[in-house]
């Protein structure tokens, strides 16, 4: 690989001068105040995978409110790397079509389109996700910002796009896939020759046990931080506070289990076995510094660094 997880300096010469995180947030200007209630309403109508902690409703209904309260940075934690990738590929004349392979909201779309625009390039973006709520908010954002967006409902392990892409991106998605090796093979097939995959995920060389003792404390802390953060920012809740607190609890409960080992080496193996050429594996904390990468679900992030990957189809 061109870059090691150590974040050694030669690796950094292969990416551009990264934007400051606060400046990027300001220039990107995501319309969270406007979109959060839209997404909450959409979730009530479009989430088809159940309610409670086992379904996706609690996740999609409050995700943008968690972002508004600054409880989770979401894509912002390493958004500068996705912006840089889109800008680099666009300036090289290698960015026309993008696939976003699963996403909680439109933030990945916003970062990639922004990066392409910095290079003076408009791009065509397809968004693939299992849930209509995610697709609807991406379509909404595309209309709001004048971005060419198509949305497709389906599972990445079963979908068959009708075109190939110059870039495929996702964020924190690998643990949700039953067969990541197959997903990488499909991604490789969907790329044009010379196309790239860029994604971000935590890695762990050993299993991380679920901490039952801290679970209730964590739910209480996240509930308090979310409600206080929304109040301080003047954000109105979309439902009674008691119901909103239940959604927060269900959201955190979704990850009530041990984290299995998820080593860097197996991710690299999946990529090379799919015929992809790994190019970059950057420790986000080392590259981008101080923007917090906290988890809003139960489970320690100690020993689980976030790594940003770039691979190419030869």
N, C-alpha and C positions, 0 to 999 in steps of 0.2 A: 504494500500500500504506500501511497505517497505520504500519508500522515499517520502518525501513531496517536494513541489515546493520550500519551504523555503531553501533548500540546507543544511539542518541540518547535522552535522558532522557524526552521525551514518549512514546516507545514503551513505556517501562516502566510507565506509568500504566495501560496496557491489560491488564496481567496483575496477578495478585494479589501479596501479600507472600509471597515464595518461602521455603519451609522451608530451614533450614540442612541441608547435605548429611549431616553426621554424625548429626544428630538424626533425619533422615528414615530413614537406614539402620537406626538403633536401633529406631525405632518400627515400621518395616516388618517387621523381623525375618525376612528371607527364610530359610527352612530349608535352606540350602545343604549343611550337614553331612549332613542326612538325604537330600536329593534327589540329590546328586552321584552316589553309587553306584547309585541307582535309574536315573538317566539313562544312566550308563555301561552298565548291563545292558540297558536298553531299546535302546540304540544297536546292540548286538550282534545283536538280534533284529529291529529295525524299520527300520533304515536300509537303503533299497533302491537308493541311488544310487551304489553302488560303494565300494570301499575304496581305500586309498592317498590320494595328494594330489588325485586327481580326484574322489573321492567325498565323501559327507557324514559317513561314519562317524567319521573322525578329528576332525571339527568337533564333532559332537554328543557323542561319547564323553568328551571332555576339557573341554568348554566350562565347565562348572560348577567343575571343578577349577582352571582358570585364574582363575576368579572367586574361589574360596576362597583362592588364593595371592596375590590382589590384583595379578595381572599385568594384568588388564583390568578397567576399571570397568563396561563394558557399559552398560546403561540408566542405571546410577547416575550417569554423567557428566552427564546432563541430566534425571534423573528428577524433580527438583523442578518442572520445567516441565510434565511430563505430569501429575503430581499436581495442580498448580495448574489445568490445563485441565479435568480431570475435576471438580474441586471447583467451579470457576466455572460450568461448564455445568450441573452438578447443582443448584447454588443458584438458577440461573435457570430451573429446571424444564425443562431441555433435555437431559436425559441419562437414557435408559432402556435403550437397546441400544447395545452397542459391538462393533465388529469389529476384531480384531487381525489384520492382514494380513501374515502370516509373522513368525516369531519364533524365536530360538535356544532359549529356555526360557520359564519363566513370569514373568520379571521385569517385562515390560510389563503383564501381567495384574495382578501384585501392585501396581504403582504406580497403575494406573488405578482398581482397586477400592478402594485406600486413599484416593485423592483423593475418590471418590464417597462413601465412608463418612465422611469429614470433614464432608461436607455432610448427613449423615444419610440417605444414599440407597443402596439396594441396586440393582445393575444386572445386566442379562443380557448375557453376553459370549459372542461366537462367536470362535473361533480358526481361521484358515485357514492351512494350510501344506502343502507337498508331502511332508513327511516325518512318518511316524508317531511318531518319537521325540519331536519337538517337541510333537505333539498329546498324546501320552501323559502327558508331564510337566505340561502345562497342566491336563489333566483331573485328575491327581493333586493338583495344588495347589488346584484348585477344591474338591475333596472335603475336603482338609485344612482349608481356611479357610472353608468354607460359602458359596462363591461360585457363582452359577448360570452354568455354563460348558458350551457345546456346541463340539465340535471337528469340523472338516471337512477331509478330505484332498483337496488339489487345487491346481492352478496358478491364480494370481490372474488370468492372462490367459484362462482357460477356465472358471473357476468361475461359478456362478449362484446366489447366496444366495437363500433363500426368504423373506427379509424385508429391510427397509431399516434403516438405522442412524442414530443421532444423532451418533456419533463413530467415525471410522476412524483407527487409529494403526499406525505401524510405525517401525522404527529401523534406520538404515544399510542400507537395502534397495534403493535405486534402482540401484546398480551391478550388481545381480544380475538385473535385469529386461531382457529383450531388447527390449521396446517400452514404455518408460515412459509415452509419450504415451497409448497405449491403456489402460494401467493407470489413469491419472488419469481417463480418460473412464469407465471402469468404476466406479471409486470414486465419481465424481459421481453416476452412475446409482443406486448403492447407498445413497446418503445420502437422508434425508428432507429436504424443503425447510427451510433453516435449520440443517442438520446441518454438522458440521465434519470436516475432515481435519487431523490433527496428526502431524508426522513430523520426524525429525532425520537430517541427512546432511551429509557433508563436501562442500564445493564447491571447485572449482579452476578458475581462469581459463585455465590452460595445462596441457599434459600434464606429468606427472611421470615421468621415466624410471626404470626399475628399476635399482637399484644392485647389480650383481653382486658388486662388491668387498666390500660390507658384509654380504652375504647370510649367509655361513657364521658370521660373528661374531654376527649377530643371532640365528640359530638357537641358537648356544651360549649366548648371554646369556639368552634366553627360557627355555631348558631349565634353566639353573642357577637363575634367579630363581623358576621354578615349583617345582622340586624343593625348593629351600631354603625357599620360602614355605610349602609344604605341611608340610614337616618341622617348621618352627618353630611352626606352628599345630596340630600333633599330628594332621594329617589322614593317614589310611592310604591308600596307593595301591591302586587296584582291580585292579592287575596287576603283574607284575614290573617293576622300575624300567627295565630295558632296553626292554621293550615300550612303556612309557609315554613314554620319550624318543623312540621312533620315531613315536608318535602326534603328539608336539609338532612334530617335524620335518615330518611330512606336513601338519599344520595350517598351518604357516608357508609351506610350499611351495604351498599352494592359491592364493596371490596372487603367484606368481612371474611378474609381467608389468608392463609400463608402466601407469601410471594415466592414462587419457585425460582431456582437458579436460572439466570438468563444471561449467560456469559457473552462477552464480545465475540469470542471465537466461533460460537454457534451461529451468530448473525452473519459473520463473514463467510462461514461455510455455506449458509443458505444462499448468499449472493453469488459466490463463485460457482456453486453447483447449478445455479440457474443460468450460468453463462454471462453473468455480470462481472465487470471489473471494478472492485473496490478502489476508490481513489482517496477519500478523506474519512477519517473517524476522529472527530474533534471533541474533546471534553468541553462542554458548553461553559462550565464555570471558569475554566482556565482561559478560554478564548474571550468570553464576554464579561467576566468579572462579577460585579456585585448584585445584579438583579436577582432577587430571591426566586428560587425554584421550589416552592413548597407544595406539598401534596394536600389536597382537601379531602382525601379519603383516608381511612385508617391504614396505618402502615408506615414504618419509619423509612426515610429516604437515605439514612446513613448507610454507606457502603453500596449505594445504588446510584452512581453518577449518571447524569444525562449525557448521552453521546449523540452528536449530529453526524450523519452519514451521507456520503455522496458516492454513487457508483454509476458506471457507464456501460451501456451495451456496445461492445466493439463493432 
